[in-house]
Amino acid sequence: MIVIRRYVENDAKLLWEIFFNTVRCVNSRDYSLEQVKAWAPESIDFDAWGKRMNGIDPFIAEIDGLIVGYADLQDSGLIDHFYCHHEYQGQGVGRALINHLFSIGRKRGIKRCYSHVSITAKPFYAHFGFSVHHEQQVDVRGQKLTNYLMEKSLK
């Protein structure tokens, strides 16, 4: 069973590992080695990462106490981070997280969710009713990456 809970500071390092391995193992299908290395570099400032996680205050998905994904929802409707453990993809983790975000969004009175979505995640977001607003090129540590601004109305 997938359990969704609130983030605590001790989660930060495990969330980095999920982020890193998802980008390196899953997003590498759609992005070059140079691009994924820029997106998820070998070394990270863990103090800065911890502050970032504290700032976005993500929701954590667990199976049997193991963190298998995380996602956030900002008051503006922005989903800034949405990552599922590379070994747990296709097992309902993303579905559980996105449905939780939709529920939280409605409770908060958020009318529209939006995210800057990778090529890899585009079909997932489309499956849950997001549409592409526009394609964009973003610079990440000297590499140009294609992603999409996608949005969904919450009713």
DSSP file (Angstrom, degrees, kcal/mol; ACC not computed):
  #  RESIDUE AA STRUCTURE BP1 BP2  ACC     N-H-->O    O-->H-N    N-H-->O    O-->H-N    TCO  KAPPA ALPHA  PHI   PSI    X-CA   Y-CA   Z-CA
    1    1 A M              0   0    0      0, 0.0    63,-0.6     0, 0.0     2,-0.5   0.000 360.0 360.0 360.0 138.6    0.0    0.0    0.0
    2    2 A I  E     -A   63   0A   0     61,-0.1     2,-0.4    62,-0.1    61,-0.2  -0.782 360.0-165.1 -91.6 126.0    1.2    3.5   -0.9
    3    3 A V  E     -A   62   0A   0     59,-2.7    59,-2.7    -2,-0.5     2,-0.5  -0.931   6.0-153.1-112.1 133.7    1.1    6.0    2.0
    4    4 A I  E     +A   61   0A   0     -2,-0.4     2,-0.3    57,-0.2    57,-0.2  -0.921  25.5 162.1-106.6 129.7    1.5    9.7    1.4
    5    5 A R  E     -A   60   0A   0     55,-2.5    55,-3.2    -2,-0.5     2,-0.1  -0.847  39.7 -85.1-137.6 173.6    2.9   11.8    4.3
    6    6 A R  E     -A   59   0A   0     -2,-0.3    53,-0.2    53,-0.2     2,-0.1  -0.463  48.8-100.8 -79.6 154.3    4.4   15.2    4.9
    7    7 A Y        -     0   0    0     51,-1.2     2,-0.3    -2,-0.1    -1,-0.1  -0.433  32.6-166.8 -70.3 144.1    8.1   15.9    4.4
    8    8 A V    >   -     0   0    0     -2,-0.1     3,-2.7     1,-0.0     4,-0.3  -0.955  35.2-109.0-128.2 154.0   10.5   16.0    7.4
    9    9 A E  G >  S+     0   0    0     -2,-0.3     3,-1.6     1,-0.3     4,-0.3   0.795 114.5  64.9 -54.2 -33.6   14.1   17.3    7.2
   10   10 A N  G 3  S+     0   0    0      1,-0.3     4,-0.4     2,-0.1     3,-0.3   0.644  91.4  67.5 -65.8 -12.4   15.7   13.9    7.5
   11   11 A D  G <> S+     0   0    0     -3,-2.7     4,-2.3     1,-0.2     3,-0.4   0.683  74.7  90.5 -76.8 -18.3   14.1   12.9    4.2
   12   12 A A  H <> S+     0   0    0     -3,-1.6     4,-2.1    -4,-0.3    -1,-0.2   0.850  84.3  47.6 -54.2 -46.8   16.3   15.3    2.2
   13   13 A K  H  > S+     0   0    0     -3,-0.3     4,-1.9    -4,-0.3    -1,-0.2   0.911 113.3  48.1 -64.1 -41.9   19.2   13.0    1.4
   14   14 A L  H  > S+     0   0    0     -4,-0.4     4,-2.2    -3,-0.4    -1,-0.2   0.863 109.3  53.9 -65.9 -34.9   16.9   10.2    0.3
   15   15 A L  H  X S+     0   0    0     -4,-2.3     4,-2.9     2,-0.2    -1,-0.2   0.884 106.1  53.1 -66.8 -36.7   14.9   12.6   -1.9
   16   16 A W  H  X S+     0   0    0     -4,-2.1     4,-3.4    -5,-0.2     5,-0.2   0.933 108.4  50.4 -60.0 -44.6   18.2   13.6   -3.5
   17   17 A E  H  X S+     0   0    0     -4,-1.9     4,-2.6     2,-0.2     5,-0.3   0.897 111.7  47.2 -62.5 -40.3   18.9   10.0   -4.3
   18   18 A I  H  X S+     0   0    0     -4,-2.2     4,-2.5     2,-0.2     5,-0.3   0.950 114.7  46.7 -64.7 -48.3   15.5    9.5   -5.8
   19   19 A F  H  X S+     0   0    0     -4,-2.9     4,-2.5     2,-0.2     5,-0.2   0.954 115.4  46.0 -55.5 -52.9   15.9   12.7   -7.9
   20   20 A F  H  X S+     0   0    0     -4,-3.4     4,-2.7     1,-0.2     5,-0.2   0.933 116.3  43.1 -58.8 -51.4   19.4   11.8   -9.0
   21   21 A N  H  X S+     0   0    0     -4,-2.6     4,-2.6    -5,-0.2     5,-0.4   0.839 112.9  52.5 -69.9 -32.9   18.6    8.2   -9.9
   22   22 A T  H  X>S+     0   0    0     -4,-2.5     4,-2.5    -5,-0.3     5,-1.8   0.952 114.0  42.7 -66.2 -48.0   15.3    9.0  -11.7
   23   23 A V  H  <>S+     0   0    0     -4,-2.5     5,-0.5    -5,-0.3    -2,-0.2   0.945 120.5  42.2 -61.7 -47.3   17.0   11.6  -13.9
   24   24 A R  H  <5S+     0   0    0     -4,-2.7    -2,-0.2    -5,-0.2    -1,-0.2   0.858 126.9  29.8 -70.7 -35.9   20.0    9.4  -14.6
   25   25 A C  H  <5S+     0   0    0     -4,-2.6    -3,-0.2    -5,-0.2    -2,-0.2   0.806 133.3  23.3 -96.0 -32.5   18.1    6.1  -15.1
   26   26 A V  T ><5S+     0   0    0     -4,-2.5     3,-1.8    -5,-0.4     4,-0.2   0.870 121.2  47.6-103.1 -51.3   14.7    7.2  -16.5
   27   27 A N  G >><S+     0   0    0     -5,-1.8     3,-1.7     1,-0.3     4,-1.3   0.694  93.5  80.2 -68.3 -16.4   15.1   10.6  -18.1
   28   28 A S  G 34<S+     0   0    0     -5,-0.5    -1,-0.3    -6,-0.3    -2,-0.1   0.644  78.9  71.1 -65.3 -12.4   18.2    9.4  -19.9
   29   29 A R  G <4 S+     0   0    0     -3,-1.8    -1,-0.3     1,-0.2    -2,-0.2   0.813 113.6  24.4 -66.9 -29.3   15.8    7.8  -22.4
   30   30 A D  T <4 S+     0   0    0     -3,-1.7     2,-0.3    -4,-0.2    -2,-0.2   0.489 120.3  55.7-117.4  -6.9   14.9   11.3  -23.7
   31   31 A Y  S  < S-     0   0    0     -4,-1.3   114,-0.1   114,-0.1    -1,-0.0  -0.928  82.8-105.6-129.7 152.7   18.0   13.4  -22.9
   32   32 A S     >  -     0   0    0     -2,-0.3     4,-2.5     1,-0.1     5,-0.2  -0.213  34.3-106.9 -71.1 165.0   21.7   13.1  -23.7
   33   33 A L  H  > S+     0   0    0      1,-0.2     4,-2.2     2,-0.2     5,-0.2   0.898 122.5  52.2 -58.5 -41.8   24.3   12.0  -21.1
   34   34 A E  H  > S+     0   0    0      1,-0.2     4,-1.7     2,-0.2    -1,-0.2   0.892 109.6  49.7 -63.0 -39.2   25.6   15.6  -21.0
   35   35 A Q  H  > S+     0   0    0      2,-0.2     4,-2.4     1,-0.2    -2,-0.2   0.926 112.1  45.4 -67.2 -45.1   22.1   16.9  -20.3
   36   36 A V  H  X S+     0   0    0     -4,-2.5     4,-2.8     1,-0.2    -1,-0.2   0.842 110.7  54.8 -70.6 -29.6   21.3   14.4  -17.5
   37   37 A K  H  < S+     0   0    0     -4,-2.2    -1,-0.2    -5,-0.2    -2,-0.2   0.876 111.3  45.0 -67.5 -35.5   24.7   15.1  -15.9
   38   38 A A  H  < S+     0   0    0     -4,-1.7    -2,-0.2    -5,-0.2    -1,-0.2   0.902 115.8  46.8 -70.8 -40.9   23.9   18.8  -15.9
   39   39 A W  H  < S+     0   0    0     -4,-2.4    -2,-0.2     1,-0.3    -3,-0.2   0.899 130.1  21.4 -67.6 -43.4   20.4   18.2  -14.5
   40   40 A A  S  < S-     0   0    0     -4,-2.8    -1,-0.3    -5,-0.2    -2,-0.1  -0.740  87.2-164.1-128.8  82.0   21.6   15.8  -11.8
   41   41 A P        -     0   0    0      0, 0.0    -3,-0.1     0, 0.0    -4,-0.1  -0.225  28.8-116.4 -68.9 157.0   25.3   16.4  -11.2
   42   42 A E  S    S+     0   0    0     -5,-0.1     2,-0.4   -22,-0.0    -4,-0.0   0.884 100.3  45.9 -58.5 -41.5   27.5   14.0   -9.3
   43   43 A S        -     0   0    0      2,-0.0     2,-0.3     3,-0.0    -1,-0.0  -0.825  68.7-179.2-110.4 147.5   28.1   16.4   -6.5
   44   44 A I        -     0   0    0     -2,-0.4     2,-1.1    -4,-0.1     3,-0.1  -0.987  35.7-117.3-141.9 146.9   25.5   18.5   -4.7
   45   45 A D     >  -     0   0    0     -2,-0.3     4,-2.6     1,-0.2     5,-0.2  -0.773  29.0-164.5 -82.8 101.4   25.6   21.0   -1.9
   46   46 A F  H  > S+     0   0    0     -2,-1.1     4,-2.5     1,-0.2    -1,-0.2   0.774  85.2  57.1 -66.2 -25.9   23.4   19.1    0.6
   47   47 A D  H  > S+     0   0    0      2,-0.2     4,-2.2     1,-0.2    -1,-0.2   0.942 110.6  43.6 -66.1 -45.8   22.8   22.2    2.7
   48   48 A A  H  > S+     0   0    0      2,-0.2     4,-2.3     1,-0.2    -2,-0.2   0.910 114.0  51.0 -64.1 -42.2   21.3   24.0   -0.3
   49   49 A W  H  X S+     0   0    0     -4,-2.6     4,-2.7     2,-0.2     5,-0.2   0.926 109.8  50.2 -61.0 -45.0   19.4   20.9   -1.3
   50   50 A G  H  X S+     0   0    0     -4,-2.5     4,-2.6     1,-0.2    -1,-0.2   0.899 110.8  48.9 -60.4 -41.5   17.9   20.6    2.2
   51   51 A K  H  X S+     0   0    0     -4,-2.2     4,-2.2     2,-0.2    -1,-0.2   0.890 110.4  52.0 -64.4 -38.9   16.9   24.3    2.1
   52   52 A R  H  X S+     0   0    0     -4,-2.3     4,-2.0     2,-0.2     5,-0.2   0.932 111.1  46.4 -62.5 -46.2   15.3   23.7   -1.2
   53   53 A M  H  X S+     0   0    0     -4,-2.7     4,-2.1     1,-0.2    -2,-0.2   0.905 111.6  51.3 -65.2 -41.1   13.3   20.7    0.1
   54   54 A N  H  < S+     0   0    0     -4,-2.6    -1,-0.2     1,-0.2    -2,-0.2   0.895 110.5  51.6 -59.3 -38.5   12.3   22.7    3.2
   55   55 A G  H  < S+     0   0    0     -4,-2.2    -2,-0.2     1,-0.2    -1,-0.2   0.864 115.5  37.7 -69.0 -37.7   11.1   25.5    0.9
   56   56 A I  H  < S-     0   0    0     -4,-2.0    17,-0.4    -5,-0.1    -1,-0.2   0.692  90.8-153.9 -89.2 -17.8    9.0   23.4   -1.4
   57   57 A D     <  -     0   0    0     -4,-2.1    16,-0.3    -5,-0.2    -3,-0.1   0.927  22.0-157.6  48.3  64.3    7.7   21.2    1.5
   58   58 A P        -     0   0    0      0, 0.0   -51,-1.2     0, 0.0     2,-0.4  -0.154  15.3-115.5 -73.7 165.2    7.0   18.1   -0.6
   59   59 A F  E     -AB   6  71A   0     12,-4.0    12,-2.0   -53,-0.2     2,-0.4  -0.792  30.8-139.1 -93.8 144.0    4.7   15.2    0.0
   60   60 A I  E     -AB   5  70A   0    -55,-3.2   -55,-2.5    -2,-0.4     2,-0.5  -0.889   5.8-151.3-111.8 132.5    6.4   11.8    0.4
   61   61 A A  E     -AB   4  69A   0      8,-2.9     7,-3.0    -2,-0.4     8,-1.1  -0.897  21.1-177.2-101.8 130.7    5.2    8.5   -1.0
   62   62 A E  E     -AB   3  67A   0    -59,-2.7   -59,-2.7    -2,-0.5     2,-0.4  -0.952  21.1-164.6-127.8 146.9    6.2    5.4    0.9
   63   63 A I  E >  S-AB   2  66A   0      3,-2.2     3,-2.2    -2,-0.4   -61,-0.1  -0.989  87.3 -17.5-125.2 121.2    5.7    1.7    0.5
   64   64 A D  T 3  S-     0   0    0    -63,-0.6     3,-0.1    -2,-0.4    -1,-0.1   0.869 130.1 -52.1  50.5  41.3    6.4   -0.4    3.6
   65   65 A G  T 3  S+     0   0    0      1,-0.2     2,-0.5   -62,-0.0    -1,-0.3   0.406 112.1 122.0  80.3  -2.5    8.3    2.6    5.1
   66   66 A L  E <   -B   63   0A   0     -3,-2.2    -3,-2.2     2,-0.0     2,-0.4  -0.822  66.8-123.6 -95.9 127.5   10.5    3.0    2.0
   67   67 A I  E     +B   62   0A   0     -2,-0.5    -5,-0.3    -5,-0.2     3,-0.1  -0.568  38.2 166.2 -70.7 122.0   10.4    6.4    0.3
   68   68 A V  E     -     0   0A   0     -7,-3.0    17,-3.1    -2,-0.4     2,-0.3   0.354  58.9 -10.7-120.1   1.5    9.5    5.7   -3.3
   69   69 A G  E     -BC  61  84A   0     -8,-1.1    -8,-2.9    15,-0.3    -1,-0.3  -0.949  51.8-155.3 176.5 167.2    8.6    9.2   -4.6
   70   70 A Y  E     +BC  60  83A   0     13,-2.6    13,-2.7    -2,-0.3     2,-0.3  -0.987  10.6 172.4-157.5 154.0    7.9   12.8   -3.7
   71   71 A A  E     -BC  59  82A   0    -12,-2.0   -12,-4.0    -2,-0.3     2,-0.3  -0.981  13.6-150.0-158.9 153.7    6.0   15.8   -5.1
   72   72 A D        -     0   0    0      9,-1.8     2,-0.4    -2,-0.3   -15,-0.1  -0.840   3.5-156.6-124.6 164.2    5.1   19.3   -4.1
   73   73 A L        -     0   0    0    -17,-0.4     6,-0.2    -2,-0.3     2,-0.1  -0.922  15.4-153.5-140.9 114.8    2.3   21.7   -4.8
   74   74 A Q    >   -     0   0    0      4,-3.1     3,-2.3    -2,-0.4   -18,-0.1  -0.453  31.5-107.4 -84.7 160.9    2.9   25.4   -4.3
   75   75 A D  T 3  S+     0   0    0      1,-0.3    -1,-0.1     2,-0.1     0, 0.0   0.741 120.1  60.4 -60.3 -23.5    0.1   27.9   -3.4
   76   76 A S  T 3  S-     0   0    0      2,-0.1    -1,-0.3    34,-0.1    36,-0.1   0.596 123.6-104.6 -77.1 -10.9    0.4   29.2   -7.0
   77   77 A G  S <  S+     0   0    0     -3,-2.3    37,-2.2     1,-0.3     2,-0.3   0.346  73.4 146.2  99.5  -4.0   -0.5   25.8   -8.3
   78   78 A L  B     -d  114   0B   0     35,-0.2    -4,-3.1    -5,-0.1     2,-0.8  -0.497  39.9-156.7 -70.3 129.1    3.1   25.0   -9.4
   79   79 A I        +     0   0    0     35,-2.7    37,-0.5    -2,-0.3    -6,-0.2  -0.923  21.7 171.9 -99.6 103.1    4.2   21.4   -9.1
   80   80 A D        +     0   0    0     -2,-0.8     2,-0.4     1,-0.2    -1,-0.2   0.917  61.9  26.4 -84.7 -46.3    7.9   22.1   -8.9
   81   81 A H        +     0   0    0    -25,-0.1    -9,-1.8     2,-0.0    -1,-0.2  -0.964  57.8 161.6-120.5 136.2    9.3   18.6   -8.1
   82   82 A F  E     +C   71   0A   0     -2,-0.4     2,-0.4   -11,-0.2   -11,-0.2  -0.754  16.9 156.5-152.2 101.3    7.6   15.3   -9.0
   83   83 A Y  E     -C   70   0A   0    -13,-2.7   -13,-2.6    -2,-0.2     2,-0.4  -0.992  23.1-163.1-136.0 135.6    9.9   12.3   -8.9
   84   84 A C  E     -C   69   0A   0     -2,-0.4   -15,-0.3   -15,-0.2     5,-0.1  -0.947  40.7 -95.4-115.3 138.0    9.2    8.5   -8.5
   85   85 A H    >   -     0   0    0    -17,-3.1     3,-2.0    -2,-0.4     4,-0.2  -0.211  33.3-126.3 -50.1 133.7   11.9    6.1   -7.6
   86   86 A H  T 3  S+     0   0    0      1,-0.3     3,-0.5   -68,-0.2    -1,-0.2   0.748 108.9  51.4 -61.6 -24.3   13.3    4.5  -10.8
   87   87 A E  T 3  S+     0   0    0      1,-0.2    -1,-0.3     3,-0.0    -2,-0.1   0.473 110.1  49.8 -90.4  -1.6   12.7    1.0   -9.5
   88   88 A Y  S X >S+     0   0    0     -3,-2.0     3,-1.2   -20,-0.2     5,-0.5   0.175  76.3 130.4-120.2  16.0    9.0    1.7   -8.6
   89   89 A Q  T 3 5S+     0   0    0     -3,-0.5    -3,-0.0     1,-0.2    -4,-0.0  -0.451  71.1  25.1 -71.4 144.8    7.8    3.3  -11.8
   90   90 A G  T 3 5S+     0   0    0     -2,-0.1    -1,-0.2     1,-0.0    -3,-0.0   0.608  94.8 101.7  79.3  12.7    4.6    1.9  -13.1
   91   91 A Q  T < 5S-     0   0    0     -3,-1.2    -2,-0.1     0, 0.0    -1,-0.0   0.177 103.0 -92.6-114.7  16.3    3.4    0.7   -9.7
   92   92 A G  T  >5S+     0   0    0     -4,-0.0     4,-2.4     3,-0.0     5,-0.2   0.456  92.3 118.5  92.5   0.6    0.9    3.4   -8.9
   93   93 A V  H  ><S+     0   0    0     -5,-0.5     4,-2.5     2,-0.2     5,-0.2   0.953  79.7  44.5 -65.6 -48.7    3.3    5.8   -7.0
   94   94 A G  H  > S+     0   0    0      1,-0.2     4,-3.1     2,-0.2     5,-0.3   0.906 113.0  52.0 -61.3 -42.3    2.9    8.6   -9.5
   95   95 A R  H  > S+     0   0    0      1,-0.2     4,-2.4     2,-0.2     5,-0.2   0.928 110.3  48.5 -59.9 -45.7   -0.9    8.1   -9.5
   96   96 A A  H  X S+     0   0    0     -4,-2.4     4,-1.8     1,-0.2    -2,-0.2   0.921 114.7  45.7 -61.9 -44.0   -1.1    8.2   -5.7
   97   97 A L  H  X S+     0   0    0     -4,-2.5     4,-2.6     2,-0.2    -2,-0.2   0.942 113.5  47.1 -65.8 -47.7    1.0   11.4   -5.6
   98   98 A I  H  X S+     0   0    0     -4,-3.1     4,-2.4     1,-0.2    -2,-0.2   0.906 112.6  49.6 -65.3 -39.9   -0.8   13.3   -8.4
   99   99 A N  H  X S+     0   0    0     -4,-2.4     4,-2.2    -5,-0.3    -1,-0.2   0.876 110.6  51.2 -65.4 -35.4   -4.2   12.4   -6.9
  100  100 A H  H  X S+     0   0    0     -4,-1.8     4,-2.8    -5,-0.2     5,-0.2   0.925 109.7  49.8 -64.1 -44.4   -3.0   13.6   -3.5
  101  101 A L  H  X S+     0   0    0     -4,-2.6     4,-3.0     1,-0.2    -2,-0.2   0.914 110.3  50.4 -61.4 -42.2   -1.9   16.9   -5.1
  102  102 A F  H  X S+     0   0    0     -4,-2.4     4,-2.3     2,-0.2    -1,-0.2   0.920 112.0  47.7 -61.4 -43.3   -5.2   17.3   -6.8
  103  103 A S  H  X S+     0   0    0     -4,-2.2     4,-2.1     2,-0.2    -2,-0.2   0.927 114.4  45.5 -63.4 -46.1   -7.0   16.7   -3.5
  104  104 A I  H  X S+     0   0    0     -4,-2.8     4,-2.2     1,-0.2    -2,-0.2   0.916 111.4  54.0 -63.0 -43.7   -4.8   19.2   -1.6
  105  105 A G  H  X>S+     0   0    0     -4,-3.0     5,-2.8    -5,-0.2     4,-0.6   0.918 108.6  47.8 -58.2 -45.8   -5.1   21.7   -4.4
  106  106 A R  H ><5S+     0   0    0     -4,-2.3     3,-1.0     1,-0.2    -1,-0.2   0.912 110.9  51.4 -63.0 -41.7   -8.9   21.6   -4.3
  107  107 A K  H 3<5S+     0   0    0     -4,-2.1    -1,-0.2     1,-0.3    -2,-0.2   0.856 111.3  48.4 -63.0 -34.0   -8.8   22.0   -0.5
  108  108 A R  H 3<5S-     0   0    0     -4,-2.2    -1,-0.3    -5,-0.1    -2,-0.2   0.509 117.0-114.3 -83.5  -4.8   -6.5   25.0   -0.8
  109  109 A G  T <<5 +     0   0    0     -3,-1.0     2,-0.4    -4,-0.6    -3,-0.2   0.713  57.1 162.0  78.3  21.0   -8.8   26.6   -3.5
  110  110 A I      < -     0   0    0     -5,-2.8    -1,-0.3    -6,-0.2     3,-0.1  -0.619  21.6-169.4 -75.2 128.7   -6.2   26.3   -6.2
  111  111 A K        +     0   0    0     -2,-0.4    43,-3.1     1,-0.2     2,-0.4   0.718  67.5  29.8 -91.5 -24.3   -7.9   26.6   -9.6
  112  112 A R  E     - E   0 153B   0     41,-0.3     2,-0.4   -36,-0.1    -1,-0.2  -0.992  60.3-158.5-145.2 129.1   -5.0   25.6  -11.9
  113  113 A C  E     + E   0 152B   0     39,-2.9    39,-2.6    -2,-0.4     2,-0.3  -0.845  21.6 172.5-100.2 143.9   -2.1   23.2  -11.5
  114  114 A Y  E     +dE  78 151B   0    -37,-2.2   -35,-2.7    -2,-0.4     2,-0.3  -0.985   7.6 177.5-148.5 158.4    0.9   23.7  -13.8
  115  115 A S  E     - E   0 150B   0     35,-2.2    35,-2.7    -2,-0.3     2,-0.9  -0.988  37.9-114.8-156.8 157.1    4.4   22.3  -14.1
  116  116 A H  E     - E   0 149B   0    -37,-0.5     2,-0.4    -2,-0.3    33,-0.2  -0.879  49.9-160.9 -96.2 103.0    7.6   22.5  -16.3
  117  117 A V  E     - E   0 148B   0     31,-3.5    31,-2.5    -2,-0.9     5,-0.1  -0.706  11.9-128.1-104.3 133.6    7.4   18.9  -17.5
  118  118 A S  E  >  - E   0 147B   0     -2,-0.4     4,-1.2    29,-0.2    29,-0.2  -0.220  30.0-108.7 -68.1 163.7   10.2   16.8  -19.0
  119  119 A I  T  4 S+     0   0    0     27,-0.6     3,-0.4     1,-0.2    -1,-0.1   0.909 121.8  53.1 -55.8 -42.6    9.9   15.0  -22.3
  120  120 A T  T  4 S+     0   0    0      1,-0.2     4,-0.3     2,-0.1    -1,-0.2   0.881 112.1  41.8 -63.2 -41.7    9.8   11.8  -20.3
  121  121 A A  T  > S+     0   0    0      1,-0.2     4,-2.3     2,-0.1     3,-0.3   0.568  88.4  93.5 -86.2  -9.3    7.0   12.9  -17.9
  122  122 A K  H  X S+     0   0    0     -4,-1.2     4,-2.5    -3,-0.4     5,-0.2   0.895  85.3  48.4 -54.1 -47.1    4.9   14.5  -20.6
  123  123 A P  H  > S+     0   0    0      0, 0.0     4,-2.2     0, 0.0    -1,-0.2   0.884 110.4  52.9 -63.5 -35.7    2.7   11.3  -21.3
  124  124 A F  H  > S+     0   0    0     -4,-0.3     4,-1.2    -3,-0.3    -2,-0.2   0.960 112.0  44.0 -60.9 -51.4    2.2   10.9  -17.5
  125  125 A Y  H ><>S+     0   0    0     -4,-2.3     5,-2.3     1,-0.2     3,-0.5   0.903 112.3  52.7 -61.9 -41.6    0.9   14.4  -17.1
  126  126 A A  H ><5S+     0   0    0     -4,-2.5     3,-1.9    -5,-0.3    -1,-0.2   0.897 103.5  58.2 -60.9 -40.0   -1.2   14.2  -20.3
  127  127 A H  H 3<5S+     0   0    0     -4,-2.2    -1,-0.2     1,-0.3    -2,-0.2   0.821 105.5  50.9 -58.6 -31.8   -2.8   11.0  -18.9
  128  128 A F  T <<5S-     0   0    0     -4,-1.2    -1,-0.3    -3,-0.5    -2,-0.2   0.119 130.4 -91.3 -97.9  20.8   -3.9   13.0  -15.8
  129  129 A G  T < 5S+     0   0    0     -3,-1.9    24,-0.3     1,-0.3     2,-0.2   0.533  77.8 140.4  91.3   7.3   -5.5   15.7  -17.9
  130  130 A F      < -     0   0    0     -5,-2.3     2,-0.3    -6,-0.1    -1,-0.3  -0.582  34.0-156.4 -79.9 146.1   -2.7   18.2  -18.3
  131  131 A S  E     -F  151   0B   0     20,-2.7    20,-2.3    -2,-0.2     2,-0.5  -0.910  24.2-103.1-120.7 153.6   -2.4   20.0  -21.6
  132  132 A V  E     -F  150   0B   0     -2,-0.3    18,-0.3    18,-0.2     3,-0.1  -0.606  28.8-178.5 -76.2 123.4    0.7   21.5  -23.1
  133  133 A H  E     -     0   0B   0     16,-3.5     2,-0.3    -2,-0.5    -1,-0.2   0.884  69.7 -32.6 -82.4 -48.6    0.6   25.3  -22.9
  134  134 A H  E     -F  149   0B   0     15,-1.2    15,-2.8     2,-0.0    -1,-0.4  -0.964  55.7-110.8-166.3 157.3    4.0   25.6  -24.8
  135  135 A E  E     -F  148   0B   0     -2,-0.3     2,-0.3    13,-0.2    13,-0.2  -0.637  40.0-175.8 -84.5 148.3    7.3   23.9  -25.4
  136  136 A Q  E     -F  147   0B   0     11,-3.1    11,-2.6    -2,-0.3     2,-0.5  -0.981  25.8-133.6-145.7 158.2   10.4   25.6  -23.9
  137  137 A Q  E     -F  146   0B   0     -2,-0.3     2,-0.4     9,-0.2     9,-0.2  -0.955  26.0-168.9-110.3 127.8   14.1   25.4  -23.8
  138  138 A V  E     -F  145   0B   0      7,-3.0     7,-2.9    -2,-0.5     2,-0.6  -0.919  19.1-130.1-119.2 146.0   15.7   25.8  -20.4
  139  139 A D  E     +F  144   0B   0     -2,-0.4     2,-0.5     5,-0.2     5,-0.2  -0.838  25.5 179.6 -95.3 122.4   19.4   26.3  -19.6
  140  140 A V  E >  S-F  143   0B   0      3,-3.2     3,-1.9    -2,-0.6  -101,-0.1  -0.939  72.0 -34.5-126.0 107.4   20.7   23.9  -16.9
  141  141 A R  T 3  S-     0   0    0     -2,-0.5     3,-0.1     1,-0.3    -1,-0.1   0.883 126.8 -42.0  47.4  46.8   24.3   24.3  -16.0
  142  142 A G  T 3  S+     0   0    0      1,-0.2     2,-0.4  -104,-0.0    -1,-0.3   0.419 118.4 107.7  86.2  -0.9   25.2   25.1  -19.6
  143  143 A Q  E <   - F   0 140B   0     -3,-1.9    -3,-3.2  -108,-0.1     2,-0.5  -0.902  64.3-133.9-110.1 139.2   23.0   22.5  -21.3
  144  144 A K  E     - F   0 139B   0     -2,-0.4     2,-0.4    -5,-0.2    -5,-0.2  -0.807  26.7-173.5 -89.8 125.4   19.8   23.3  -23.2
  145  145 A L  E     - F   0 138B   0     -7,-2.9    -7,-3.0    -2,-0.5     2,-0.4  -0.958  18.9-133.4-120.4 138.2   16.9   21.0  -22.2
  146  146 A T  E     + F   0 137B   0     -2,-0.4   -27,-0.6    -9,-0.2     2,-0.3  -0.741  37.5 152.9 -85.4 133.6   13.5   20.8  -23.8
  147  147 A N  E     -EF 118 136B   0    -11,-2.6   -11,-3.1    -2,-0.4     2,-0.4  -0.904  33.1-121.0-146.5-178.0   10.5   20.7  -21.5
  148  148 A Y  E     -EF 117 135B   0    -31,-2.5   -31,-3.5    -2,-0.3     2,-0.8  -0.979  10.6-133.7-132.0 134.5    6.9   21.8  -21.6
  149  149 A L  E     -EF 116 134B   0    -15,-2.8   -16,-3.5    -2,-0.4   -15,-1.2  -0.809  39.3-179.0 -81.4 114.9    4.7   24.1  -19.5
  150  150 A M  E     -EF 115 132B   0    -35,-2.7   -35,-2.2    -2,-0.8     2,-0.3  -0.891   5.5-174.7-118.9 149.6    1.7   21.9  -18.9
  151  151 A E  E     -EF 114 131B   0    -20,-2.3   -20,-2.7    -2,-0.3     2,-0.3  -0.964  12.5-167.3-144.4 158.1   -1.4   22.9  -17.0
  152  152 A K  E     -E  113   0B   0    -39,-2.6   -39,-2.9    -2,-0.3     2,-0.3  -0.991  23.1-127.0-146.6 136.0   -4.7   21.4  -15.7
  153  153 A S  E     -E  112   0B   0     -2,-0.3     2,-0.5   -24,-0.3   -41,-0.3  -0.661  21.5-143.7 -80.0 136.5   -7.8   23.1  -14.4
  154  154 A L              0   0    0    -43,-3.1    -2,-0.0    -2,-0.3    -1,-0.0  -0.897 360.0 360.0-101.5 128.7   -8.9   21.9  -11.0
  155  155 A K              0   0    0     -2,-0.5    -1,-0.1   -43,-0.0   -44,-0.1   0.371 360.0 360.0-120.7 360.0  -12.7   21.7  -10.5
